[in-house]
Amino acid sequence: MTAQTSGGSAYREAGVDIEKATAAVERIKSHAHATFGASGAAAPIGHFGGVYRLGAGEDRLLIASADGIGTKIKLAFVLGGRAHARVGGDLVNHCVNDILACGARPLFFLDYVAMGKLDPDVLVELVGGMASACGENGMALIGGETAEMPGLYNDGEYDAAGFIVGMVEPDRFIDGTRVEQDDLLIGIPSLGLHTNGYSLARKIVGVTGEIEHDRAILSAPLAGSDGETIGSALMQPHRSYLAAVTPALDAGLIKGMAHITGGGLVDNVPRMLPEGVAAEFDRQSWRELPIFTHLVEQGNVPDMERYQVFNMGLGFVAAIEERNREAVLAMIPESRIVGRVVPAGTTEPRVRGLT
């Protein structure tokens, strides 16, 4: 939902053009939809996971998703050691949260790792982090691919992608179509940036890829925090929201969900809303972590752009009926009411109250 952006100048100058990427995705959807035909594809592309209906006799939908770590991975190159395990776990949790937004529980995961030159110790840390996160989310890491490609990646660098498949019963599939005016929006706090916005974050803090220079920057104290460094704040986990959301999901109290990743609240919340309604947030209802305050102030990031590049402290948003407020808040103790579903005007943005 790019119409309400202010141009995304800061992120674009850091090398990422959200509006161009969104337009490209719209253009390629037709190619994917052309393959649906008589296959089991059960929903258009655009929600948080792809949907596939199993054959006759199976009352289940498979939900699949694929993602990468993004440029957070560059911080792992600098910090080394357990930072590789951290981004491996981030990759898994990102994928888990995407299919969770459809109501699905994870079944299995596969990985793809590409290195210029194989570094066994780094690979073991990275995949170990993936395996640990898979175990925590109750799914299996059933395989993957490791590619060694000299000349494509610099020494000490790699890239990784994850592929997840989960399952949900058709009557428990959630795509937001049941969300209505006057429903409440609940938010679950993030621990940090997830795995998004790091191209801008790295530019703001001044890391360059030169290890000693970058380590000095990342070891500096973060203003407003309780002894945290800039590096530790930037490397906070992309947490899984599966355990937190499951009780309310099992009770049938959730009508729509959004995982707040690339595009922030501005682009992700509309994905869980039907036509005719919008999300109005109460900006004072949740805490902004010190790392976001630091990045916004140091980078002079415009009001709307900060909510499109970063999650700004909200990692997961769900829509519920107002009569279920107390029950859901009790089931998800860390959650809080962060807004409400309101009528959508013809010229107004689909996400309001953030500036």
DRENTOR-426261 format. One record per residue (C-alpha): residue in one letter; z, x, y. Coordinates in nm, 4 decimals, decimal comma, m for minus. Layout:
BEGIN
+------+----------+----------+----------+
| rest |        Z |        X |        Y |
+------+----------+----------+----------+
|    A |        Z |        X |        Y |
...
+------+----------+----------+----------+
//
This chain:
BEGIN
+------+----------+----------+----------+
| rest |        Z |        X |        Y |
+------+----------+----------+----------+
|    M |   0,0000 |   0,0000 |   0,0000 |
|    T |  m0,1298 |   0,2365 |   0,2607 |
|    A |  m0,2159 |   0,0029 |   0,5461 |
|    Q |   0,1268 |   0,0387 |   0,7045 |
|    T |   0,1446 |   0,4182 |   0,7044 |
|    S |   0,1359 |   0,6222 |   1,0212 |
|    G |  m0,1310 |   0,8506 |   0,8834 |
|    G |   0,0926 |   1,0643 |   0,6636 |
|    S |   0,0346 |   1,3627 |   0,8898 |
|    A |   0,3223 |   1,5826 |   0,7711 |
|    Y |   0,2435 |   1,5451 |   0,4023 |
|    R |  m0,1302 |   1,5805 |   0,4620 |
|    E |  m0,0741 |   1,9039 |   0,6516 |
|    A |   0,1322 |   2,0239 |   0,3527 |
|    G |  m0,1738 |   1,9708 |   0,1336 |
|    V |  m0,1272 |   1,6165 |  m0,0044 |
|    D |  m0,3256 |   1,3180 |   0,1272 |
|    I |  m0,1641 |   1,0015 |  m0,0144 |
|    E |  m0,4211 |   0,7666 |   0,1366 |
|    K |  m0,7140 |   0,9610 |  m0,0097 |
|    A |  m0,5451 |   0,9703 |  m0,3520 |
|    T |  m0,4785 |   0,5945 |  m0,3409 |
|    A |  m0,8415 |   0,5257 |  m0,2523 |
|    A |  m0,9613 |   0,7481 |  m0,5380 |
|    V |  m0,7410 |   0,5638 |  m0,7879 |
|    E |  m0,8874 |   0,2323 |  m0,6732 |
|    R |  m1,2371 |   0,3712 |  m0,7317 |
|    I |  m1,1673 |   0,4908 |  m1,0863 |
|    K |  m0,9946 |   0,1707 |  m1,2007 |
|    S |  m1,3321 |   0,0118 |  m1,2695 |
|    H |  m1,4208 |   0,2886 |  m1,5150 |
|    A |  m1,1015 |   0,2278 |  m1,7112 |
|    H |  m1,1323 |  m0,1517 |  m1,6988 |
|    A |  m1,4856 |  m0,1249 |  m1,8387 |
|    T |  m1,3397 |   0,0120 |  m2,1634 |
|    F |  m1,1097 |  m0,2855 |  m2,2202 |
|    G |  m1,3650 |  m0,5212 |  m2,3799 |
|    A |  m1,2446 |  m0,6412 |  m2,7179 |
|    S |  m0,9718 |  m0,3768 |  m2,7358 |
|    G |  m0,6023 |  m0,4546 |  m2,7163 |
|    A |  m0,5652 |  m0,3709 |  m2,3459 |
|    A |  m0,3413 |  m0,6474 |  m2,2186 |
|    A |  m0,3042 |  m0,5957 |  m1,8420 |
|    P |  m0,5020 |  m0,4421 |  m1,5556 |
|    I |  m0,4261 |  m0,0892 |  m1,4402 |
|    G |  m0,1891 |  m0,0677 |  m1,1454 |
|    H |   0,1611 |  m0,1372 |  m1,2722 |
|    F |   0,3929 |   0,1447 |  m1,3834 |
|    G |   0,2577 |   0,1675 |  m1,7394 |
|    G |  m0,0592 |   0,0844 |  m1,9318 |
|    V |  m0,0251 |  m0,2173 |  m2,1637 |
|    Y |  m0,1729 |  m0,2471 |  m2,5140 |
|    R |  m0,1264 |  m0,5448 |  m2,7477 |
|    L |  m0,0918 |  m0,4626 |  m3,1166 |
|    G |  m0,3170 |  m0,6372 |  m3,3676 |
|    A |  m0,2685 |  m0,9779 |  m3,5300 |
|    G |   0,0720 |  m1,0264 |  m3,6853 |
|    E |   0,2492 |  m0,7837 |  m3,4508 |
|    D |   0,4441 |  m0,9509 |  m3,1721 |
|    R |   0,4776 |  m0,6348 |  m2,9640 |
|    L |   0,3236 |  m0,4698 |  m2,6601 |
|    L |   0,2876 |  m0,0935 |  m2,6448 |
|    I |   0,3469 |   0,0538 |  m2,2984 |
|    A |   0,2101 |   0,4014 |  m2,2280 |
|    S |   0,2234 |   0,6415 |  m1,9364 |
|    A |   0,1356 |   1,0016 |  m1,8513 |
|    D |   0,2614 |   1,2227 |  m1,5730 |
|    G |   0,3240 |   1,5773 |  m1,4565 |
|    I |   0,6044 |   1,7703 |  m1,2894 |
|    G |   0,4264 |   1,8269 |  m0,9590 |
|    T |   0,4993 |   2,1228 |  m0,7348 |
|    K |   0,8715 |   2,1114 |  m0,8129 |
|    I |   0,7558 |   2,3378 |  m1,0931 |
|    K |   0,7001 |   2,6142 |  m0,8371 |
|    L |   1,0735 |   2,6255 |  m0,7710 |
|    A |   1,1283 |   2,6848 |  m1,1416 |
|    F |   0,8949 |   2,9858 |  m1,1202 |
|    V |   1,1217 |   3,1295 |  m0,8505 |
|    L |   1,4588 |   3,0414 |  m1,0015 |
|    G |   1,3722 |   3,1052 |  m1,3671 |
|    G |   1,6134 |   3,0605 |  m1,6596 |
|    R |   1,7523 |   2,7112 |  m1,6985 |
|    A |   1,5309 |   2,5847 |  m1,4159 |
|    H |   1,2497 |   2,5637 |  m1,6725 |
|    A |   1,4632 |   2,3379 |  m1,8928 |
|    R |   1,5445 |   2,1257 |  m1,5882 |
|    V |   1,1813 |   2,0527 |  m1,5026 |
|    G |   1,1078 |   1,9859 |  m1,8714 |
|    G |   1,3757 |   1,7180 |  m1,8704 |
|    D |   1,2456 |   1,5859 |  m1,5385 |
|    L |   0,9049 |   1,5320 |  m1,6942 |
|    V |   1,0467 |   1,3233 |  m1,9774 |
|    N |   1,2711 |   1,1136 |  m1,7539 |
|    H |   0,9869 |   1,0441 |  m1,5115 |
|    C |   0,7793 |   0,9003 |  m1,7941 |
|    V |   1,0743 |   0,7020 |  m1,9359 |
|    N |   1,1385 |   0,5398 |  m1,5986 |
|    D |   0,7750 |   0,4387 |  m1,5566 |
|    I |   0,7622 |   0,2391 |  m1,8788 |
|    L |   1,1151 |   0,1093 |  m1,8161 |
|    A |   0,9722 |  m0,0584 |  m1,5045 |
|    C |   0,7673 |  m0,2688 |  m1,7475 |
|    G |   1,0756 |  m0,3556 |  m1,9561 |
|    A |   0,9830 |  m0,1145 |  m2,2373 |
|    R |   1,2042 |   0,1151 |  m2,4457 |
|    P |   1,0624 |   0,4573 |  m2,5339 |
|    L |   0,9364 |   0,5342 |  m2,8843 |
|    F |   0,7842 |   0,8809 |  m2,8698 |
|    F |   0,6687 |   1,1568 |  m2,6375 |
|    L |   0,4064 |   1,4315 |  m2,6448 |
|    D |   0,3683 |   1,7279 |  m2,4146 |
|    Y |   0,0907 |   1,9523 |  m2,2876 |
|    V |   0,1779 |   2,2989 |  m2,1575 |
|    A |  m0,0785 |   2,5413 |  m2,0113 |
|    M |   0,0004 |   2,9053 |  m1,9313 |
|    G |  m0,2098 |   3,1941 |  m1,8120 |
|    K |  m0,0270 |   3,4197 |  m2,0566 |
|    L |   0,2134 |   3,2864 |  m2,3151 |
|    D |   0,5768 |   3,3583 |  m2,2300 |
|    P |   0,7763 |   3,2528 |  m2,5378 |
|    D |   1,1136 |   3,2491 |  m2,3603 |
|    V |   0,9880 |   3,0257 |  m2,0806 |
|    L |   0,8124 |   2,7958 |  m2,3279 |
|    V |   1,1295 |   2,7585 |  m2,5344 |
|    E |   1,3343 |   2,6699 |  m2,2242 |
|    L |   1,0736 |   2,4229 |  m2,0989 |
|    V |   1,0213 |   2,2388 |  m2,4261 |
|    G |   1,3920 |   2,2597 |  m2,5024 |
|    G |   1,4552 |   2,0675 |  m2,1823 |
|    M |   1,1998 |   1,8083 |  m2,2902 |
|    A |   1,3568 |   1,7740 |  m2,6347 |
|    S |   1,7059 |   1,7352 |  m2,4907 |
|    A |   1,5897 |   1,4592 |  m2,2548 |
|    C |   1,4030 |   1,2864 |  m2,5379 |
|    G |   1,7238 |   1,2813 |  m2,7399 |
|    E |   1,9222 |   1,1420 |  m2,4485 |
|    N |   1,6653 |   0,8624 |  m2,4101 |
|    G |   1,6629 |   0,7796 |  m2,7814 |
|    M |   1,3057 |   0,8797 |  m2,8573 |
|    A |   1,1228 |   1,1457 |  m3,0559 |
|    L |   0,9235 |   1,4413 |  m2,9302 |
|    I |   0,6545 |   1,4237 |  m3,1979 |
|    G |   0,4148 |   1,6961 |  m3,0872 |
|    G |   0,1985 |   1,8366 |  m2,8150 |
|    E |  m0,0323 |   2,1197 |  m2,7179 |
|    T |   0,0272 |   2,4666 |  m2,5763 |
|    A |  m0,2775 |   2,6276 |  m2,4182 |
|    E |  m0,3074 |   2,9907 |  m2,3131 |
|    M |  m0,5730 |   3,0243 |  m2,0411 |
|    P |  m0,5954 |   3,3702 |  m1,8804 |
|    G |  m0,7386 |   3,3648 |  m1,5295 |
|    L |  m0,6600 |   3,0012 |  m1,4611 |
|    Y |  m0,2891 |   3,0471 |  m1,3840 |
|    N |  m0,1160 |   3,3363 |  m1,2092 |
|    D |   0,1255 |   3,5512 |  m1,4066 |
|    G |   0,4528 |   3,3678 |  m1,4587 |
|    E |   0,3041 |   3,0275 |  m1,3794 |
|    Y |   0,2284 |   2,7263 |  m1,5959 |
|    D |   0,1694 |   2,3535 |  m1,5766 |
|    A |   0,2958 |   2,0735 |  m1,7976 |
|    A |   0,2187 |   1,7076 |  m1,8542 |
|    G |   0,3913 |   1,4410 |  m2,0597 |
|    F |   0,2663 |   1,1374 |  m2,2491 |
|    I |   0,4967 |   0,8537 |  m2,3522 |
|    V |   0,4621 |   0,5384 |  m2,5619 |
|    G |   0,7197 |   0,2606 |  m2,5631 |
|    M |   0,7414 |  m0,0956 |  m2,6853 |
|    V |   0,8437 |  m0,4350 |  m2,5512 |
|    E |   0,8263 |  m0,7916 |  m2,6809 |
|    P |   0,5710 |  m0,9982 |  m2,4853 |
|    D |   0,8335 |  m1,2381 |  m2,3512 |
|    R |   1,0372 |  m0,9438 |  m2,2225 |
|    F |   0,7463 |  m0,7680 |  m2,0514 |
|    I |   0,8178 |  m0,7335 |  m1,6789 |
|    D |   0,5417 |  m0,7032 |  m1,4226 |
|    G |   0,7089 |  m0,8695 |  m1,1247 |
|    T |   0,5150 |  m1,1947 |  m1,1410 |
|    R |   0,8436 |  m1,3915 |  m1,1629 |
|    V |   0,9817 |  m1,2411 |  m0,8416 |
|    E |   1,0313 |  m1,5099 |  m0,5752 |
|    Q |   1,1311 |  m1,5483 |  m0,2130 |
|    D |   1,5088 |  m1,5070 |  m0,1601 |
|    D |   1,5557 |  m1,2922 |  m0,4703 |
|    L |   1,7815 |  m0,9941 |  m0,4042 |
|    L |   1,6799 |  m0,6297 |  m0,4302 |
|    I |   1,9249 |  m0,3979 |  m0,6002 |
|    G |   1,8971 |  m0,0221 |  m0,5762 |
|    I |   2,0226 |   0,2572 |  m0,8012 |
|    P |   2,0866 |   0,5921 |  m0,6301 |
|    S |   1,8792 |   0,8983 |  m0,7077 |
|    L |   2,0306 |   1,2447 |  m0,7420 |
|    G |   1,7640 |   1,4018 |  m0,5237 |
|    L |   1,3873 |   1,4132 |  m0,4782 |
|    H |   1,2963 |   1,3179 |  m0,8367 |
|    T |   0,9726 |   1,5134 |  m0,8925 |
|    N |   0,7983 |   1,3985 |  m0,5761 |
|    G |   0,7444 |   1,5235 |  m0,2226 |
|    Y |   0,7826 |   1,8904 |  m0,3089 |
|    S |   0,4660 |   2,0084 |  m0,1379 |
|    L |   0,6127 |   1,8907 |   0,1918 |
|    A |   0,9690 |   1,9958 |   0,1014 |
|    R |   0,8601 |   2,3496 |   0,0132 |
|    K |   0,6692 |   2,3785 |   0,3397 |
|    I |   0,9681 |   2,2568 |   0,5398 |
|    V |   1,2196 |   2,4965 |   0,3853 |
|    G |   0,9713 |   2,7843 |   0,4074 |
|    V |   0,9253 |   2,8984 |   0,0491 |
|    T |   0,6077 |   3,0995 |   0,0013 |
|    G |   0,5946 |   3,2018 |  m0,3657 |
|    E |   0,7375 |   3,5483 |  m0,2963 |
|    I |   1,0363 |   3,5496 |  m0,5303 |
|    E |   1,2975 |   3,7489 |  m0,3381 |
|    H |   1,2117 |   3,5782 |  m0,0093 |
|    D |   1,2284 |   3,2347 |  m0,1697 |
|    R |   1,5523 |   3,3010 |  m0,3558 |
|    A |   1,7198 |   3,3944 |  m0,0276 |
|    I |   1,6074 |   3,0646 |   0,1285 |
|    L |   1,7092 |   2,8575 |  m0,1734 |
|    S |   2,0541 |   3,0186 |  m0,1917 |
|    A |   2,1371 |   2,9198 |   0,1676 |
|    P |   2,4044 |   2,6484 |   0,2084 |
|    L |   2,2856 |   2,2939 |   0,2703 |
|    A |   2,4321 |   2,1467 |   0,5877 |
|    G |   2,6366 |   1,8322 |   0,5339 |
|    S |   2,6881 |   1,8920 |   0,1615 |
|    D |   3,0000 |   1,9849 |  m0,0305 |
|    G |   2,9106 |   2,3480 |  m0,0938 |
|    E |   2,5643 |   2,2776 |  m0,2326 |
|    T |   2,2747 |   2,5168 |  m0,1697 |
|    I |   1,9270 |   2,4142 |  m0,0628 |
|    G |   1,7961 |   2,5281 |  m0,4004 |
|    S |   2,0476 |   2,3330 |  m0,6066 |
|    A |   1,9825 |   2,0201 |  m0,4005 |
|    L |   1,6066 |   2,0532 |  m0,4500 |
|    M |   1,6541 |   2,1097 |  m0,8240 |
|    Q |   1,8723 |   1,8043 |  m0,8837 |
|    P |   1,7495 |   1,6184 |  m1,1939 |
|    H |   1,4951 |   1,3433 |  m1,1934 |
|    R |   1,7397 |   1,1188 |  m1,3756 |
|    S |   1,6612 |   0,8543 |  m1,6344 |
|    Y |   1,7588 |   0,5009 |  m1,5320 |
|    L |   1,7276 |   0,3628 |  m1,8863 |
|    A |   2,0983 |   0,3576 |  m1,9732 |
|    A |   2,1963 |   0,2140 |  m1,6352 |
|    V |   1,9434 |  m0,0711 |  m1,6419 |
|    T |   1,9587 |  m0,1665 |  m2,0122 |
|    P |   2,2602 |  m0,4059 |  m2,0001 |
|    A |   2,1104 |  m0,6218 |  m1,7232 |
|    L |   1,7671 |  m0,5974 |  m1,8831 |
|    D |   1,9008 |  m0,7117 |  m2,2211 |
|    A |   2,0760 |  m1,0022 |  m2,0501 |
|    G |   1,7447 |  m1,1168 |  m1,9014 |
|    L |   1,8694 |  m1,0827 |  m1,5432 |
|    I |   1,5951 |  m0,8592 |  m1,4036 |
|    K |   1,2697 |  m1,0063 |  m1,2720 |
|    G |   1,0900 |  m0,6991 |  m1,1384 |
|    M |   1,1417 |  m0,3222 |  m1,1255 |
|    A |   1,0036 |  m0,0252 |  m0,9350 |
|    H |   1,0471 |   0,3445 |  m1,0117 |
|    I |   1,0508 |   0,5227 |  m0,6754 |
|    T |   0,8209 |   0,8210 |  m0,7232 |
|    G |   0,5159 |   0,9461 |  m0,5307 |
|    G |   0,4553 |   0,6966 |  m0,2506 |
|    G |   0,8260 |   0,6311 |  m0,2059 |
|    L |   0,9588 |   0,2840 |  m0,1305 |
|    V |   0,6525 |   0,2069 |   0,0806 |
|    D |   0,4007 |   0,2270 |  m0,2041 |
|    N |   0,6056 |   0,1630 |  m0,5173 |
|    V |   0,8041 |  m0,1507 |  m0,4326 |
|    P |   0,4893 |  m0,3616 |  m0,3649 |
|    R |   0,3770 |  m0,2841 |  m0,7221 |
|    M |   0,6546 |  m0,5117 |  m0,8503 |
|    L |   0,5871 |  m0,7958 |  m0,6062 |
|    P |   0,3473 |  m1,0888 |  m0,6536 |
|    E |   0,1210 |  m1,2002 |  m0,3729 |
|    G |   0,2874 |  m1,3969 |  m0,0968 |
|    V |   0,6155 |  m1,2093 |  m0,0756 |
|    A |   0,7420 |  m0,8851 |   0,0765 |
|    A |   1,0502 |  m0,6640 |   0,0482 |
|    E |   1,2900 |  m0,6436 |   0,3406 |
|    F |   1,5385 |  m0,3579 |   0,3122 |
|    D |   1,8744 |  m0,3075 |   0,4790 |
|    R |   1,8569 |   0,0612 |   0,5640 |
|    Q |   2,2341 |   0,0868 |   0,6093 |
|    S |   2,3109 |  m0,0336 |   0,2560 |
|    W |   2,2700 |   0,2999 |   0,0769 |
|    R |   2,3660 |   0,6612 |   0,1350 |
|    E |   2,1077 |   0,9157 |   0,2431 |
|    L |   2,1708 |   1,2426 |   0,0595 |
|    P |   2,2122 |   1,5591 |   0,2729 |
|    I |   1,8896 |   1,7094 |   0,1343 |
|    F |   1,6875 |   1,4206 |   0,2778 |
|    T |   1,8589 |   1,4495 |   0,6148 |
|    H |   1,7842 |   1,8221 |   0,6156 |
|    L |   1,4165 |   1,7804 |   0,5254 |
|    V |   1,3552 |   1,4972 |   0,7711 |
|    E |   1,5241 |   1,6775 |   1,0603 |
|    Q |   1,3846 |   2,0245 |   0,9918 |
|    G |   1,0357 |   1,8894 |   0,9232 |
|    N |   1,0390 |   1,6288 |   1,2006 |
|    V |   0,9066 |   1,3773 |   0,9460 |
|    P |   0,8137 |   1,0425 |   1,1091 |
|    D |   1,0192 |   0,7343 |   1,0195 |
|    M |   0,7698 |   0,5569 |   0,7954 |
|    E |   0,6334 |   0,8712 |   0,6362 |
|    R |   0,9747 |   0,9785 |   0,5079 |
|    Y |   0,9901 |   0,6550 |   0,3061 |
|    Q |   0,6440 |   0,7156 |   0,1649 |
|    V |   0,6918 |   1,0817 |   0,0712 |
|    F |   1,0577 |   1,0806 |  m0,0442 |
|    N |   1,2740 |   0,8276 |  m0,2288 |
|    M |   1,5388 |   0,8788 |   0,0443 |
|    G |   1,8273 |   0,8255 |  m0,2000 |
|    L |   1,7044 |   0,5191 |  m0,3916 |
|    G |   1,5585 |   0,6077 |  m0,7307 |
|    F |   1,5049 |   0,2656 |  m0,8847 |
|    V |   1,4774 |  m0,0834 |  m0,7356 |
|    A |   1,4991 |  m0,4174 |  m0,9165 |
|    A |   1,4681 |  m0,7826 |  m0,8161 |
|    I |   1,7261 |  m1,0367 |  m0,9339 |
|    E |   1,8241 |  m1,3941 |  m0,8547 |
|    E |   2,1021 |  m1,4264 |  m0,6009 |
|    R |   2,3159 |  m1,6274 |  m0,8459 |
|    N |   2,3224 |  m1,3237 |  m1,0739 |
|    R |   2,4441 |  m1,0840 |  m0,8042 |
|    E |   2,7983 |  m1,0293 |  m0,9343 |
|    A |   2,6936 |  m1,0097 |  m1,2988 |
|    V |   2,4296 |  m0,7428 |  m1,2320 |
|    L |   2,6519 |  m0,5371 |  m1,0020 |
|    A |   2,9167 |  m0,5395 |  m1,2746 |
|    M |   2,6637 |  m0,4318 |  m1,5388 |
|    I |   2,5270 |  m0,1537 |  m1,3161 |
|    P |   2,8388 |  m0,0382 |  m1,1264 |
|    E |   2,6552 |   0,2277 |  m0,9242 |
|    S |   2,4000 |  m0,0216 |  m0,7936 |
|    R |   2,4156 |  m0,2003 |  m0,4624 |
|    I |   2,2295 |  m0,4810 |  m0,2840 |
|    V |   1,9700 |  m0,3080 |  m0,0660 |
|    G |   1,7487 |  m0,5919 |   0,0493 |
|    R |   1,5872 |  m0,9268 |  m0,0125 |
|    V |   1,2486 |  m1,0741 |  m0,1019 |
|    V |   1,0965 |  m1,2538 |   0,1972 |
|    P |   0,7697 |  m1,4335 |   0,2733 |
|    A |   0,4761 |  m1,2033 |   0,3339 |
|    G |   0,2955 |  m1,2546 |   0,6617 |
|    T |  m0,0790 |  m1,2057 |   0,6768 |
|    T |  m0,0544 |  m0,9050 |   0,9053 |
|    E |   0,2941 |  m0,7752 |   0,8277 |
|    P |   0,3645 |  m0,4872 |   0,5890 |
|    R |   0,4805 |  m0,5585 |   0,2331 |
|    V |   0,7862 |  m0,3360 |   0,2860 |
|    R |   1,0006 |  m0,3874 |   0,5963 |
|    G |   1,3276 |  m0,2760 |   0,7498 |
|    L |   1,2829 |   0,0978 |   0,6969 |
|    T |   1,2383 |   0,1904 |   1,0626 |
+------+----------+----------+----------+
//
